[in-house]
Amino acid sequence: MEAKANGPSFNAGRVTDGPTNPMVTPLLTDLYQFTMAYAYWKAGKHNDRAVFDLYFRKNPFGGEFTVFAGLEECIKLIANFKLTEEEISFICESLPGSCEEGFVNYLRNIDCSDVEVYAISEGTVVFPKVPLLRVEGPVAVVQLLETPVLNLVNFASLVATNAARHRLVAGKSKMLLEFGLRRAQGPDGAISASKYCYIGGFDATSNVAAGRLFGIPLRGTHSHAFVSSFMSPDEILERSLCSSDGSSTCEDFVSLVQSWLSKIKWSKSLSGNFGETNQSELAAFMSYALAFPNNFLALVDTYDVMRSGVPNFCAVALALNDLGYKAVGIRLDSGDLAYLSGEARKIFLTIEKEFGLPGFVKTSITASNDLNEETLDALNKQGHEVDCYGIGTYLVTCYAQAALGCVFKLVEINNQPRIKLSEDVSKVSIPCKKRCYRLYGREGYSLVDILIGENEPCPKVGERILCRHPFIESKRAYVVPQRVEELLKCYWPGKSGKVREELPALQDIRDHCIKQLEQMRPDHIRRLNPTPYKVSVSAKLYDFIHFLWLNEAPVGELQ
């Protein structure tokens, strides 16, 4: 039996592609999900109607916000959730004891046609305790979704948040490039990181596979190996280069570059700045410029940035300028990035003035070399001339925090609210099926998120509402919202007949994320000592939480 897309009949003809990673199947789950499914089936409870919330308890990286990501892949999993005969055989072999034939038949018929998924829009800024997804359906089926859905949301949201934090530190004007493929945790870690870093605010990736899959802009030039592979300009056999407009041809581009290098060396403004540059590096730069005259960006730190790399780049850039091309810039991959970028900018300015090249001072400077959030912050404090950052290891591995810690908790079964208690109050769940709203103030910033019971009246603009901390009695405040936004939308309606939200394009998710960050009060998203964002419940839900808590908690007895 082949796996097929499934879903409500009113979605006929509307096929949702499978997950990006073919390993994301119903078997991408923990064994205990199938042991519970069998136990539910044996007890006749497998079709009990359950409601689960997926949420997290604490924002990552010591911050006070998180970017929600991974929803599209969750919907793709749900739309194509079907076990093959081979998978069913493996499950039955893996379960302790023997499987009854009735359970095998049950597994053959499992799909998500009776599952409903309500979620916050991907790319939204979210906070602890607020459900990112609410999944409703037969309890056995929904629990089979638990592990893969957590897997798809946890890392996606973590790395999107990490990317957003880097964007906030770098500022809007800087170009951010994701260079993490070679250091990521395997192929899926790399592909996922490229996608979700783009959502979080990065501009491009070096990952060609991610560029093809998701349409993310690609960036990349050459490595130190390319530079050191050349020995001298004599190795360049094809030396001619046609002008950008095609009107003429320079028959010896190498000689043109060398003449410009001599002019730079003996110019009044730069006299004494450098002597003989590394000719093998110059050969590499010329070779690359001949191959890509419209996209010449040189890695200038193979030998010596200021004595060789920058002057060699300038000579090639000036030769390209003679033929109507504009060099892109340089990349610094080591050393004191603040100092070197500043010195390089001074040379660009000098050349602009000396040789009458308007705009040469704006030649792009890219920095790489194990950059992270702290490095960007330090560069900002020192002062620098970097226009673009290439960031890899610390970004895609989320070096500062291993996991987000999303959980998937039962909040209602057969219309009966359920609560999970703990001595650690942060681990107490908020029971029952809920609706979630974001309330905005006069300045346009969001003030508070509020959770209310499903049947409570929704908050209204201009009407005062009491917002209470879910667990601390004294923390409460009245809010008069100027705008009210409902957060949970229906992305998989099951048999409910509700209108299904369309999954947006990746670019739209990225734009939404950037807009969301702009709507947050600056003190909530600042890097140092951010103000915690308030997540509250209605007065009625507060009372019900504590009623259920007291009802479910056993009463101790003192002897």
Beta strands, then each sheet from edge to edge (+ up, - down):
strand 1: 49-55
strand 2: 66-67
strand 3: 116-119
strand 4: 125-126
strand 5: 133-138
strand 6: 175-178
strand 7: 204-205
strand 8: 241-242
strand 9: 249-250
strand 10: 297-299
strand 11: 329-332
strand 12: 364-367
strand 13: 388-391
strand 14: 407-413
strand 15: 416-417
strand 16: 434-440
strand 17: 446-453
strand 18: 465-468
strand 19: 476-479
strand 20: 483-486
strand 21: 489-492
strand 22: 534-538
sheet 1: 15+ 14- 1+ 5- 3+ 21-
sheet 2: 2+ 4-
sheet 3: 7+ 6+ 13+ 12+ 11+ 10+
sheet 4: 8+ 9-
sheet 5: 19+ 18- 22+ 17+ 16- 20+
end
